[in-house]
Amino acid sequence: MYKIDAERDRQYIEEFRKQPIGAHSPGLQRLLNIMRHDPTGYQVVLICRKPFAEWVLGTMPPNRLDGPIAIEDSPVFLSREEAEWEVFRRRWRQHTGEDINQPFRD
C-alpha cells in the first residue's frame, strides 16, 4: 500500500484547498485514496444536517455494528467545500502528525 510522504505530498494541500470537490490530479487522487483509509477503523465523515446548507463532522466506529456515528455539534459548516477542507486537515494530521494551519479561504 502507498504511504503518505509529508515532505513530497505537501504540494497537494493547496490543490485540494482550491478545489476540494471535482476532478483532481493523479497525485492528489492518490493522496486522497490513502487518507480515506484509516487503519484504526475510525473514520472522519461529513454529515449533512440541512440539505445544501449545513454540515458537521462525525466519526464512524471501527465496526459499524458497534454503535452509531459520533456526531460533533460544532463547528457547523455552511458549505460542503469548507467541511471537506476540515476533513482533509484532520486526515492529514492523522496520517502525518502535522497540522495544516490554513483557513479554507483567505
Summary of the structure (lengths in Angstrom):
residues: 106
radius of gyration: 14.0
end to end distance: 34.6
largest distance: 40.4
contacts: 243
relative contact order: 0.18
helix: 40%
strand: 17%
